[in-house]
Amino acid sequence: MAGGDSYTLGLTLRDNQSKARDSDYKSVAYSANYDFAKPVAGMRFGFGADIESRNFASSIYAAGPREDVSVGLEMSVNFSNVEFYGFQPIVKFEARRNESSVALFDRNYGNIAFDLRSSF
């Protein structure tokens, strides 16, 4: 973008084939990410969201088909004013919720990750 910000939009189609019924599915996923180029107090922020729908023809845990819907949110913070031997630290926060027509597969997931990115 004109100010250096960037965004991505994504579409993923998947056909996962397996002999295990609860691993054999078709899915469609949509994603959107936005990264700010200009640092705020020495930090560059990025945000993302995605949604995926998985359809299983059958499940060993219930009669009939199974459908899962997963929604995720992500935020990353790049500390652009800190550098170690050409690498800058990044902290990522992620939250995800999976809702399934089979309650066994319902879950909430959270993650905090630390990474280093080359500043070259």
N, CA, C and O of each residue as an XYZ file, in Angstrom:
480
protein
N       0.837     -1.169      0.000
C       0.000      0.000      0.000
C       0.894      1.248      0.000
O       2.102      1.146      0.211
N       0.317      2.389     -0.230
C       1.073      3.627     -0.400
C       1.962      3.958      0.795
O       3.100      4.381      0.594
N       1.503      3.786      2.004
C       2.289      4.110      3.190
C       3.217      3.001      3.636
O       3.892      3.140      4.656
N       3.269      1.897      2.896
C       4.113      0.770      3.263
C       3.383     -0.331      4.006
O       3.921     -1.423      4.191
N       2.142     -0.048      4.437
C       1.346     -1.106      5.058
C       1.106     -2.207      4.025
O       1.177     -1.969      2.819
N       0.821     -3.411      4.516
C       0.518     -4.502      3.582
C      -0.650     -5.330      4.107
O      -0.896     -5.413      5.310
N      -1.346     -5.928      3.179
C      -2.438     -6.819      3.551
C      -2.429     -8.029      2.625
O      -1.949     -7.967      1.493
N      -2.968     -9.118      3.131
C      -3.126    -10.318      2.318
C      -4.514    -10.880      2.565
O      -5.046    -10.812      3.673
N      -5.074    -11.424      1.531
C      -6.346    -12.145      1.605
C      -6.078    -13.554      1.087
O      -5.348    -13.731      0.112
N      -6.654    -14.532      1.723
C      -6.385    -15.903      1.314
C      -7.622    -16.771      1.244
O      -8.600    -16.564      1.962
N      -7.551    -17.736      0.370
C      -8.587    -18.761      0.226
C      -7.864    -20.089      0.093
O      -6.993    -20.241     -0.764
N      -8.218    -21.052      0.936
C      -7.606    -22.373      0.892
C      -8.697    -23.425      0.770
O      -9.633    -23.461      1.570
N      -8.571    -24.274     -0.228
C      -9.462    -25.418     -0.401
C      -8.650    -26.670     -0.110
O      -7.534    -26.814     -0.608
N      -9.197    -27.577      0.689
C      -8.447    -28.756      1.098
C      -9.318    -30.000      0.962
O     -10.505    -29.986      1.288
N      -8.706    -31.071      0.477
C      -9.348    -32.390      0.419
C      -8.400    -33.344      1.115
O      -7.488    -33.885      0.490
N      -8.610    -33.556      2.410
C      -7.744    -34.410      3.220
C      -8.300    -35.828      3.188
O      -9.407    -36.075      3.665
N      -7.538    -36.755      2.631
C      -8.009    -38.133      2.492
C      -7.307    -39.042      3.482
O      -6.082    -39.028      3.603
N      -8.103    -39.835      4.191
C      -7.569    -40.724      5.210
C      -8.510    -41.907      5.384
O      -9.709    -41.798      5.126
N      -7.965    -43.035      5.821
C      -8.801    -44.190      6.150
C      -9.511    -43.984      7.483
O     -10.528    -44.623      7.754
N      -8.974    -43.090      8.315
C      -9.615    -42.761      9.588
C     -10.734    -41.757      9.302
O     -10.475    -40.668      8.791
N     -11.971    -42.121      9.630
C     -13.121    -41.279      9.272
C     -13.047    -39.864      9.835
O     -13.487    -38.917      9.183
N     -12.495    -39.708     11.041
C     -12.426    -38.375     11.641
C     -11.210    -37.576     11.176
O     -10.943    -36.496     11.703
N     -10.480    -38.092     10.205
C      -9.380    -37.353      9.576
C      -9.608    -37.170      8.084
O      -8.768    -36.596      7.390
N     -10.740    -37.656      7.591
C     -11.084    -37.576      6.167
C     -12.127    -36.466      5.992
O     -13.281    -36.620      6.391
N     -11.707    -35.347      5.390
C     -12.611    -34.208      5.292
C     -12.277    -33.340      4.089
O     -11.218    -33.463      3.474
N     -13.218    -32.459      3.779
C     -13.026    -31.389      2.801
C     -13.227    -30.074      3.559
O     -14.077    -29.982      4.445
N     -12.435    -29.061      3.201
C     -12.574    -27.799      3.920
C     -12.355    -26.614      3.002
O     -11.752    -26.718      1.933
N     -12.867    -25.489      3.459
C     -12.623    -24.196      2.820
C     -12.275    -23.215      3.940
O     -12.929    -23.173      4.982
N     -11.214    -22.421      3.690
C     -10.769    -21.464      4.694
C     -10.541    -20.103      4.047
O     -10.066    -20.007      2.915
N     -10.885    -19.068      4.778
C     -10.689    -17.686      4.342
C      -9.799    -17.007      5.377
O      -9.952    -17.233      6.577
N      -8.870    -16.175      4.910
C      -7.998    -15.461      5.846
C      -7.767    -14.032      5.371
O      -7.850    -13.726      4.182
N      -7.476    -13.172      6.334
C      -7.143    -11.770      6.056
C      -6.104    -11.332      7.068
O      -6.227    -11.611      8.261
N      -5.070    -10.638      6.582
C      -4.006    -10.134      7.442
C      -3.681     -8.699      7.064
O      -3.746     -8.317      5.895
N      -3.333     -7.915      8.068
C      -2.946     -6.530      7.828
C      -1.730     -6.228      8.694
O      -1.756     -6.441      9.906
N      -0.655     -5.725      8.065
C       0.569     -5.363      8.768
C       0.836     -3.873      8.585
O       0.828     -3.363      7.464
N       1.073     -3.183      9.694
C       1.381     -1.761      9.661
C       2.882     -1.570      9.475
O       3.677     -2.212     10.162
N       3.272     -0.701      8.563
C       4.689     -0.456      8.291
C       5.298      0.507      9.296
O       6.462      0.362      9.669
N       4.524      1.486      9.735
C       5.054      2.522     10.619
C       5.026      2.044     12.078
O       3.973      1.676     12.598
N       6.201      2.056     12.730
C       6.235      1.637     14.133
C       5.550      2.640     15.060
O       5.534      3.842     14.794
N       4.998      2.136     16.126
C       4.408      2.947     17.189
C       5.209      2.628     18.446
O       5.176      1.500     18.939
N       5.926      3.620     18.962
C       6.789      3.433     20.130
C       7.776      2.282     19.906
O       8.042      1.502     20.820
N       8.313      2.183     18.694
C       9.295      1.147     18.378
C       8.717     -0.226     18.124
O       9.465     -1.201     18.054
N       7.392     -0.331     17.982
C       6.747     -1.632     17.742
C       5.930     -1.578     16.455
O       5.188     -0.624     16.221
N       6.071     -2.604     15.625
C       5.237     -2.736     14.428
C       4.192     -3.806     14.702
O       4.495     -4.892     15.194
N       2.954     -3.466     14.369
C       1.840     -4.363     14.661
C       1.307     -5.028     13.399
O       1.316     -4.449     12.313
N       0.848     -6.245     13.573
C       0.171     -6.969     12.507
C      -1.023     -7.697     13.098
O      -0.978     -8.162     14.237
N      -2.094     -7.793     12.315
C      -3.320     -8.438     12.783
C      -3.814     -9.412     11.714
O      -3.627     -9.181     10.520
N      -4.435    -10.483     12.145
C      -4.970    -11.445     11.195
C      -6.197    -12.141     11.740
O      -6.396    -12.223     12.952
N      -7.014    -12.638     10.834
C      -8.205    -13.399     11.193
C      -8.427    -14.469     10.130
O      -8.114    -14.274      8.955
N      -8.972    -15.599     10.564
C      -9.301    -16.646      9.597
C     -10.503    -17.442     10.084
O     -10.815    -17.484     11.274
N     -11.156    -18.063      9.130
C     -12.284    -18.944      9.430
C     -12.197    -20.145      8.495
O     -11.939    -19.995      7.300
N     -12.414    -21.330      9.043
C     -12.354    -22.560      8.256
C     -13.559    -23.429      8.577
O     -13.946    -23.572      9.737
N     -14.140    -24.002      7.547
C     -15.249    -24.945      7.700
C     -14.787    -26.299      7.171
O     -14.410    -26.421      6.005
N     -14.818    -27.314      8.031
C     -14.446    -28.681      7.642
C     -15.681    -29.562      7.641
O     -16.472    -29.552      8.584
N     -15.834    -30.321      6.570
C     -16.972    -31.230      6.447
C     -16.480    -32.667      6.362
O     -15.714    -33.022      5.465
N     -16.925    -33.483      7.299
C     -16.584    -34.898      7.380
C     -17.810    -35.700      6.951
O     -18.919    -35.423      7.407
N     -17.623    -36.681      6.086
C     -18.753    -37.489      5.617
C     -19.353    -38.312      6.749
O     -20.554    -38.583      6.761
N     -18.505    -38.711      7.708
C     -18.980    -39.501      8.842
C     -18.012    -39.340     10.004
O     -16.919    -38.797      9.849
N     -18.428    -39.815     11.159
C     -17.599    -39.757     12.354
C     -17.819    -41.028     13.154
O     -18.930    -41.555     13.196
N     -16.768    -41.521     13.787
C     -16.947    -42.704     14.639
C     -17.608    -42.335     15.966
O     -17.999    -43.215     16.733
N     -17.732    -41.028     16.238
C     -18.299    -40.567     17.501
C     -19.764    -40.159     17.414
O     -20.371    -39.823     18.430
N     -20.337    -40.183     16.219
C     -21.748    -39.803     16.058
C     -22.286    -40.392     14.763
O     -21.536    -40.694     13.834
N     -23.591    -40.545     14.727
C     -24.234    -41.022     13.494
C     -24.305    -39.870     12.495
O     -24.649    -38.745     12.859
N     -23.987    -40.147     11.268
C     -24.093    -39.127     10.231
C     -22.840    -38.290     10.088
O     -21.802    -38.592     10.677
N     -22.949    -37.229      9.295
C     -21.785    -36.378      9.021
C     -21.428    -35.487     10.210
O     -22.201    -35.334     11.156
N     -20.247    -34.913     10.127
C     -19.753    -33.992     11.160
C     -19.271    -32.719     10.477
O     -18.675    -32.773      9.401
N     -19.531    -31.571     11.103
C     -19.033    -30.301     10.575
C     -18.341    -29.531     11.696
O     -18.879    -29.387     12.794
N     -17.138    -29.040     11.399
C     -16.383    -28.204     12.332
C     -16.213    -26.815     11.731
O     -15.968    -26.677     10.533
N     -16.343    -25.794     12.559
C     -16.060    -24.423     12.137
C     -15.032    -23.862     13.118
O     -15.255    -23.848     14.329
N     -13.915    -23.404     12.581
C     -12.821    -22.877     13.382
C     -12.607    -21.404     13.041
O     -12.511    -21.035     11.871
N     -12.534    -20.565     14.083
C     -12.315    -19.125     13.909
C     -11.067    -18.754     14.703
O     -10.927    -19.128     15.867
N     -10.157    -18.012     14.060
C      -8.921    -17.626     14.725
C      -8.614    -16.149     14.576
O      -8.922    -15.540     13.551
N      -8.004    -15.577     15.606
C      -7.530    -14.193     15.599
C      -6.059    -14.203     16.003
O      -5.643    -14.983     16.861
N      -5.280    -13.329     15.376
C      -3.849    -13.286     15.658
C      -3.366    -11.841     15.699
O      -3.855    -10.985     14.961
N      -2.399    -11.587     16.576
C      -1.747    -10.284     16.623
C      -0.252    -10.526     16.799
O       0.159    -11.360     17.605
N       0.560     -9.788     16.038
C       2.008     -9.887     16.200
C       2.581     -8.506     16.491
O       2.089     -7.489     16.002
N       3.632     -8.500     17.297
C       4.322     -7.262     17.646
C       5.799     -7.471     17.340
O       6.458     -8.319     17.942
N       6.311     -6.681     16.393
C       7.717     -6.723     16.008
C       8.405     -5.552     16.693
O       8.065     -4.396     16.442
N       9.379     -5.848     17.564
C      10.105     -4.807     18.282
C      11.237     -4.310     17.389
O      12.362     -4.806     17.459
N      10.925     -3.326     16.550
C      11.848     -2.860     15.519
C      13.026     -2.056     16.064
O      14.017     -1.866     15.358
N      12.938     -1.583     17.301
C      14.044     -0.814     17.865
C      14.999     -1.684     18.690
O      15.938     -1.165     19.295
N      14.768     -3.007     18.720
C      15.632     -3.945     19.427
C      16.214     -4.905     18.396
O      15.494     -5.449     17.559
N      17.536     -5.105     18.470
C      18.163     -5.983     17.484
C      19.286     -6.783     18.136
O      20.088     -6.240     18.896
N      19.335     -8.082     17.829
C      20.388     -8.978     18.298
C      21.057     -9.609     17.090
O      20.461    -10.465     16.436
N      22.273     -9.208     16.781
C      23.042     -9.791     15.680
C      22.234     -9.863     14.383
O      22.281    -10.873     13.680
N      21.510     -8.821     14.069
C      20.738     -8.761     12.824
C      19.346     -9.364     12.911
O      18.699     -9.557     11.882
N      18.868     -9.666     14.114
C      17.527    -10.239     14.286
C      16.716     -9.385     15.249
O      17.245     -8.865     16.232
N      15.428     -9.246     14.959
C      14.512     -8.489     15.807
C      13.499     -9.447     16.443
O      13.014    -10.359     15.775
N      13.178     -9.251     17.715
C      12.200    -10.125     18.375
C      10.773     -9.824     17.939
O      10.415     -8.681     17.655
N       9.984    -10.865     17.896
C       8.561    -10.768     17.572
C       7.792    -11.593     18.606
O       8.184    -12.713     18.933
N       6.715    -11.040     19.108
C       5.807    -11.771     19.992
C       4.486    -11.909     19.256
O       3.957    -10.935     18.720
N       3.952    -13.140     19.232
C       2.674    -13.399     18.568
C       1.665    -13.923     19.580
O       1.980    -14.747     20.438
N       0.455    -13.421     19.451
C      -0.659    -13.857     20.287
C      -1.710    -14.461     19.365
O      -2.044    -13.881     18.332
N      -2.226    -15.619     19.738
C      -3.233    -16.280     18.906
C      -4.351    -16.824     19.789
O      -4.100    -17.362     20.867
N      -5.579    -16.676     19.321
C      -6.749    -17.260     19.978
C      -7.570    -17.955     18.897
O      -7.768    -17.412     17.810
N      -8.047    -19.162     19.205
C      -8.807    -19.935     18.224
C      -9.935    -20.670     18.937
O      -9.779    -21.153     20.059
N     -11.049    -20.739     18.271
C     -12.230    -21.462     18.773
C     -12.688    -22.427     17.697
O     -12.893    -22.031     16.550
N     -12.851    -23.698     18.063
C     -13.392    -24.703     17.151
C     -14.742    -25.169     17.703
O     -14.839    -25.604     18.850
N     -15.766    -25.071     16.878
C     -17.092    -25.580     17.242
C     -17.434    -26.685     16.275
O     -17.286    -26.533     15.062
N     -17.892    -27.799     16.816
C     -18.165    -28.981     16.013
C     -19.575    -29.485     16.277
O     -20.147    -29.256     17.343
N     -20.121    -30.173     15.289
C     -21.425    -30.808     15.496
C     -21.287    -32.014     16.429
O     -22.293    -32.552     16.892
N     -20.053    -32.443     16.708
C     -19.759    -33.482     17.698
C     -19.000    -32.780     18.831
O     -17.853    -32.372     18.652
N     -19.641    -32.642     19.988
C     -19.105    -31.824     21.084
C     -17.692    -32.219     21.517
O     -16.965    -31.389     22.064
N     -17.298    -33.453     21.286
C     -15.962    -33.912     21.643
C     -14.872    -33.061     20.990
O     -13.770    -32.952     21.529
N     -15.164    -32.463     19.852
C     -14.177    -31.697     19.095
C     -14.267    -30.181     19.328
O     -13.527    -29.424     18.700
N     -15.151    -29.729     20.210
C     -15.208    -28.312     20.579
C     -13.979    -27.978     21.417
O     -13.612    -28.744     22.308
N     -13.340    -26.838     21.140
C     -12.186    -26.455     21.948
C     -11.866    -24.980     21.776
O     -12.181    -24.358     20.762
N     -11.228    -24.451     22.804
C     -10.655    -23.103     22.780
C      -9.149    -23.269     22.860
O      -8.649    -24.140     23.572
N      -8.427    -22.430     22.128
C      -6.981    -22.567     22.056
C      -6.363    -21.185     22.128
O      -6.820    -20.258     21.459
N      -5.347    -21.046     22.923
C      -4.619    -19.786     23.002
C      -3.132    -20.054     22.945
O      -2.665    -21.091     23.417
N      -2.387    -19.130     22.374
C      -0.960    -19.343     22.214
C      -0.237    -18.000     22.276
O      -0.704    -17.005     21.721
N       0.896    -17.986     22.950
C       1.810    -16.850     22.928
C       3.145    -17.395     22.455
O       3.672    -18.343     23.036
N       3.697    -16.800     21.401
C       4.943    -17.311     20.827
C       5.973    -16.199     20.723
O       5.629    -15.029     20.562
N       7.230    -16.577     20.817
C       8.346    -15.661     20.670
C       9.165    -16.134     19.475
O       9.424    -17.328     19.326
N       9.571    -15.196     18.625
C      10.312    -15.543     17.411
C      11.352    -14.457     17.149
O      11.287    -13.370     17.722
N      12.290    -14.759     16.294
C      13.273    -13.779     15.830
C      13.168    -13.676     14.314
O      13.079    -14.692     13.626
N      13.178    -12.459     13.796
C      13.070    -12.217     12.354
C      14.307    -11.437     11.907
O      14.753    -10.509     12.581
N      14.842    -11.832     10.765
C      16.003    -11.139     10.224
C      15.648     -9.700      9.893
O      14.589     -9.430      9.326
N      16.526     -8.787     10.244
C      16.280     -7.371      9.964
C      16.977     -6.919      8.691
O      16.991     -5.725      8.390
N      17.545     -7.832      7.951
C      18.238     -7.491      6.688
C      17.272     -7.335      5.544
O      17.687     -7.051      4.420
